[in-house]
Amino acid sequence: MLRQIQTQKLSQKLSPQQIQLMKMLQLPTIALEQRIKEEMEINPALEEGPETEDEISELEEENYDDAPADQDEQRDDFTLSDYMDDDEGVSYKEKANNISPDEERKEIPFSVGQTAQDLLESQLGMKELNNHQFQVALFLIGNLDDDGYLRRKLDAIVDDMAFTQNITTTEKELEDLLKVIQEFDPAGVGARDLQECLLIQLRKKEVQTMVVELATEVVEKHMEEFSRKHYDKIAKRLEIDDDLLKDVIHEILKLNPRPGNSMADGQKSMQQIIPDFTITNEDGILNLTLNGRNFPDLKVSKEYIEMQKEYAKNKKKEGKEASAFVKQKLDDARWFIDALQQRGQTLLYTMNAIMEFQRDYFLTGDETQLRPMILKDIAEQIGLDISTVSRVSNSKYVNTPFGTFLLKSFFSESLTNDEGEEVSTREVKKILEECVASENKKKPITDDKMVKILKEKGYIIARRTIAKYREQLEIPVARLRKEL
């Protein structure tokens, strides 16, 4: 039986403006620059240039009575001032101290080079191949991963070419063309695994000395022992002494395990890191700066404001539709500028709280001065949600007098030492790194030994915790750190 009932329900919905602000908080500086460019391209009501007081007041006094009802509802559903506190006059380009030592630098150069794949294709064009062979070889090159390896099975590539390229080939033909690619530079490219990659490089050496020949034999016949660093077994099977084995191992370690990462000019492709914040120390006073040097000043187009007024006078259907369209563009432009302002303010609030929380570290650069800090600590201090703090700290970098660091690296859990004091796990990791750096490489420190060392320093930590910290620091186990 169907019946109608009336109920009350409280729900929370995110408006498009809220979603836009949350996405902006996540963006690092370089991504936000691109986002601003995209918005200016799709919204003609958004212009570059400083906004005058007359333009601001004119926009605020704009009559929105002609706007559709659903748009008015959406606007009343959420305001930025309801979401977080706002100080009037705060520009999204505002800095904590209004001073930027490198404010005149507007452009940051990026290194540009030819990729390994481009280099391979250019070398392929110099080989005497018919059109069919060229297309098959080109397809093989396209299947190489970033390391320069062919990870796919040849039979799968045969099927793939038949279905996607309408090219019939065989595993034998692929094998032959793969050998052609393996002759290209950088040496080792086109290999199917690490062992084949190293063998290609060793066999391409112009001078085949005894050390190179022994290195080839080690990689070809004793690769498992070499990867496990069972050097005593290798020396016994090759019947060589430790000095010669050391030269052989050194010869292998000089090889490039990832030839695909090489560039044509011999330079490694590097990603440019642009810090989102800069902290300077002026006679014991910390100053925080928000990086906004490449952000243009934005304003709402005055021409579009006048256009909207003219369309609003037209009471016909076409005039109302045009008026609604132009008004929507004006609203989007204003919301975008407001979101940028809120982003800048929220980033400054959050980073300033982190800076004050870790003041001792930012003054000295001593990692042992880092206090245990979690997202909740900062969220409670500035009165924002934990998720907001997480968005701010994710993928953001801060430039300090001691280097540029990922913001989330300052967050760490706490543990208690034997004196009952809470210390940061970063402090323990720093000690672990120092112990590994100073250890005897012939007899590396095991995790069990590390537990005893930390216990002597006043840190009671289980071996499995040491293993977890070691993995986070990307430090291999003691057996793999062993050297002759």
N, C-alpha and C positions, 0 to 999 in steps of 0.2 A: 504494500500500500504506500503510495506516494503522498508526502505532505510537506508543507513549507514551514520552516522554522527560522527564527531570527537569532543570530549569535554574534558576539563581539570577539574579535581576535586581534591581537597586537602582533604586527610583523614589521620587520625592518628590510628595506630594499635599498640597493645601491643605485643611485642615479648615474646617468652617463658621465656627469661631471665628477662624481666621486671616483668612478672607475678611471677616468682620465688622470686625476690627481695621483691615485695610487700607482698607476703605470709610470708617471713621471718621476715619482720618488725612487723607483727602482733603477731608472736610467743613469748610467755614469755620464760624465761631462761630454765625452766624444759622441755618445749615442744621442744625448739631448740636442747637441748641435745639429745633427742630422734630422732629428724630430722637428725642430723649429723650421728648418728649411722645407721639409715636407708640408708642414701646416701652412706656410706662406704660399706654397705652390697651389694647394687645393682650396684655400680660402682667400679670395681677392679682397675681402674686407679687413685683412690683417696686413699692415704695412710696417716697413722698417723706418725707425725714426723716433725721437723723443716725443712724448705726449705732453702737450701744454695743458695748463689748468683750464683754459677755456674749452678745449676739446673734451676734457673729463667731465666738466659740469654740463656741457651740452649733451653728452651721451647719457648722463644720469637723469637729466630732465626729459629725456625722450619719452613720448607717449606710446604706451604699448597696448592701448585699448583695442587696436585693430588686429592684434595677434590672435591666433586660434586659441580656443579654451584649453586644449590639451597641453599647449606650450606653457601657458600660465600655470597650470597645475604642476608641470614638471619643474618649473622654476621655484615654486613655493615648496616643493618636496624637500629641497636641500639647499642650504647656503654654506659657503665655505666657513663663515664665522661660526656656524653651529658645529662644524666638525672640529675645529681647533682655534685656539686664540689667535688674534691677529692684531698687530700694531700698525696704525695708520702711517702711511708714508714709507713703508719698507719696500724697497725695490728688490726684485729677484736678482739684481746685480749687486746689491749692497754687500759690503764687506764688514767684518767685525771691527776693524780699525780704520776703514775707509782709505787704506793705503795699500798699494800693491807694488812691490819693488820691480816687477817685470810687466807692468801694465801696458807698456808700449809694444810688447811682443804680441802680434795679432795672428801670426801664422806659425805653425809648427811643422817642420819638414818631415816627410816620411820617406824612408828608403824604398826605392823601386828597383826591381831587378827581374831578370828572366827566370822563370821557374824551371825546375828539372824537366817537367813534362814538355814545356816549350822547346827546351834544348833537345830532347829526344826526337820530337817531331821534325826539327830542322835537320838533325843528323839522318833521319829516315829518308828525307828527300834526296840525300846524296848517294843512296844505295841504288844499285841497278835492279829494280824490281818492276814486274809488270803491274798493271792497275789492280788486278785481283789481289796479288801479294801485298801491295801497298795498303789496300783497304783493310786486309786482315791484320797486318802489322800495326796499323793505326788504331784498330779496335783493341788490340792487345795493350798498346800504350795507354789507352783510355781506361783500361781495367787495373792499371797499377795504382796502389794506394799511396798515401802521402809519404810513406817510408821508401817507396820505390820497389815494393814487392808485388808479385803476382800471387795473390792469396787464393784465387779461384781455381778450381779444377779445370783441366783442359776440355774434358768432355762436356762440362756445363757451358763453357764458352762456345763450343761447337753448336750446341742447341740454341744458345742465346743469339748467335749470329744468324742462324737459319730463320728464327722467328721474328727478330727485330730488324735485321738488316737485309734479309732475303739473300744471304751469301752462304754458299755451300763450301765447307772446308772440312778438314780432318784433323785428328789429334797429331798425326805425323807432320802435317804442314805447320800447325801451330808450334810444335816442338822446334822445327827448323827455323821458323821466323823468330821464335823467342831467343834462340841462340844468336841470331843476328842482333837483336836488341841488347843482349848481354855484352856485346862488343862495344856498345856506346859508352860515352862518358855522361855522368859520373860512374866510375868503376863500381861494379856490384849491382847496378840497377837491373831489374828484370828477374832477380832471383826469386825462388819460391819459398825459401826459408833462410835463416841466418847462416846455416852451414854453407849453403850454396853461394850466398852473398860473399862470405869471406873467402871461399875458394876461388871465385871469379877474380877477386882483387889480388890474391896471391899469385895466380897464374898469369895475370896481366903485367906483373912487374917485369921490367926490362932486364934487370940483372937477377938471375936466379942463383943466389949465394946458398951456402950450406944452411944458414939460418932460415932463409926463405923456404928451402926444400923441407927442412924439419918442421917449420910452421905449417906447411901444406899437409904434411903427414899427420900432425896433431889434429888439425881441423877435420881432415878426411876420415881418420881412423880412431881418434881418441877424443871426439868432441864432447861426449858425455862426461868423461873424467875432467876435461878442461873446464866445462861449465860448473862442475862441482868443486873445482880447485883441488882435485886430488893430484897434486903435482908430484908427489913421491911415486905414484903408480906410473905416471907418464915418463918420468926420468928413468925408472927401472925398465920399462918396455922399450924405450929408445936407446937405452944404455948410454946416457949422457950425464955429465955432472951438473950441479946446481947452477953454476955460472953460465953454461951454455943454455940450459933450460930457461934461465932468466932472460937471456937475449931472445930466445924463441917466443916466449910469452909477450915480451915487449913488442916484438914484431907483429904479433896478432892484435895486441891492444891498440896499435897505431891505425888499424883498419877502421873504415867507417861502417858501422852496423846499420845506418839509415841513410843510404845514398840519395834517396828521394828528397831529403831535406836540404841538400846542397843547392846552391844557386849557381848560375852560369858564371858569375864573377867571383865565385869562391866565398861569397859572404852568406852567412846564415840569415834567413828571413826572420826578422824580429818584429813583434807587435809593439807599437808605440804605446807607452803607458802615460796617460795624462792625469796628474793628480787632481782630485776634486776639491781638496782642501790643502792649505799651506799653513804650517805652524812655525812661527819664528820666535826666538828667544832674545828679547832686548833687555839686558841687564836684569835677568831673573823674572821678567814679565812676559808671559806667553801671549802672543797675538795670533788670532785665527782669521784666515782669509778664505772666502769661498771663491773658487775659480769660475769666473764668468767672463773672462776677457774676450772670448770669441763669440759671445752671445750678442746679437744685435738688439738695440732698443726697439721695442714693438709698440704700436699704437693702432687704434681702430681708424679705418679709413674715413676721412671727413667727407669724401665724395659719396661713399656708400650711405652715410648718415643723411645727406641731402637727398640722395636718390630714394631712400625709404620714405622721407617726408613727402616727396612728390607722388610716389605710388599710393601713399595712404590717403591722399586727397581724391583719388579716383575710386568711386564707389562701385564701379563695375566689377564683374567677376575676375576679369583679367588683371585689373588693378589690385584687387585683394590678394590674388595668388602671387603676383610679383612682389607686393609689399611683405607678405609672409615669408617669401624666399629670401629677400634681402635682409629682413629682420633676423631670420635664423642665422645668416652669415655674420651679422653684427653680434648676435648673442654668442656664437661660437668663438669669435675673435676675442670678446671680452672675457669669456670663461677661460680661454687659453692663456691670456695674459695674467688673470687672477691665479690660475693654477701654477704658473711659473713663479709668481710672487710667493705663494704658499710653499712651493717646493724649496725655494731658496731659504725662506725663514725656517722651515722645519729642519732642513739640513744643518743650518747654523745652530739651532737649538740643540739638536742631537749631538753634533760634533763638539760643541762647547761643553756639554755635559760629560762626554767621554774624555775630553782634554782635562777637565777639572778633576775627574775621577782618577785619572792616571797622571796627575801633575808631576809627581816625582820622576816618573819615567821620561816625560817630555822635557824635563829640565836637565836630566843627566844622561839619558840614552842607555842607562843600565837596565838590562832586561830583568834582573833580579828585583828591580823596584816595581815591576808590574803587579798590580793588585788583582786578586780574583774578581772577575767581572762577568756578569751574564746579562742578557737582554733585559731581563726584569729589573735589574738595578737601574739602568738608564731610563727605562719606561716609567718607573715610579718617580724618578727624579724630575722628569720634564712633563709628566702628566699625560703621556701619549700611550697608545696601545703597543703591546709588544710586537705585533705584526708590523706596525709603522716603523719602529726602531730597526726591525729586521730588514725591511725594504731599504732603509737609508744606509745601513751598514753593508749591504750586499753589493759586491762589485764596485765599491768605491775605494779610492786610494787617497792617502794623506801624505804630503811631502813634509818631512821634518828635518831638522839639522843633522839627523843621523841616518837619513835615507828615506826612500819612499816605500810605504807599507800598505798592505791591504787592510782596510778598516776592521774587518771581522777578525783579524789576527790578534787584536787587542782583547778580544773576549776569550776568557778561559775559565774553567772550573777551578774549584779550590780543593786543597787537601790540607790535613793537619800534620805538623811536624811533632817531634817528640816533646816540644815545649808547650804544645797546645795552641800554637799560633797558626792561623790560616794563611797559606801561601798559594800563589798561583801555580798551576801546572806548567806554565811557561818557564818558571824558574827551574823546575825539575828537568824539563826538556833541554834547557840551556846547559845544565850540568852534564846531561847525557851526551850532548853534542861535543862538549869539551873533553869528556873522557874518551870518546871514540877518536877524536882528532889527535889526542896525545898517546893513544895506545900503541903497543908493539905490534906491528902488522904481521909479524911472524906468529904471534900468539894473541889474536884479538880477544877483547874482553867479552865473555859470554853474558847472557841475560842474568844468570844466577850470580855471577861475579858482580854485575852492576847493582843487584839488589843489596849486596854486602857493602859496596862503596857508598851507596845512597844512605844506607842505615848508619854508617859511620858519620855521615854529614847531618844526620838528624831526620831523615825522611824514611818513614816506614811504608814501603810500597811492595806490593806483590809482584812476582815475576811476570804474570800475565799482563799486568799494567805496564811494566817496562816494555814488554813486547808490543803493546798497543802504541805507546809513545814512540817507539823506534820505527814502527810502520808509518805513523803519521809524519815523522821526519824523513821518511824514505831512506832509512839506514838499513842495509841488508843485515842478515844474521851474521854471527861471528865467522862462520865457516866461509862465507862468500866475501868477507873482508880480508881474508888471509892473503898475504903476499910473501914472495921469497925474499 
